[in-house]
Amino acid sequence: MPCETGMEQGTRLVGMFEVILTRRKRFGWRWQVCDQSGKIFADGFERTRPSAKYQGERALFFLLSQAPLRNRSAASSED
């Protein structure tokens, strides 16, 4: 499912993200990081597929590393 722009999302936390790679004819590759509803969180353009994959996964990692952490004491008590 390709990412779609303009989709609204409330304050609900998102559970899943995905990296989408799209071939752009002879010019290169577009990468996008989207949530389940299709909202784009990051995107870019690279000349080669490996570099687009790397940049998309790098953006996903950065996005996840900046997410607020759950209360660790509550998470450990659920185990």
Buried (B, 14 or more C-beta within 10 A) or exposed (E): EEBEEEEEEEEEEBEEBBBBBBEEEEEBBBBBBBBEEBBBBBBBBBEEEEBBBEBBEBBBEEBEEEEEEEEEEEEEEEE
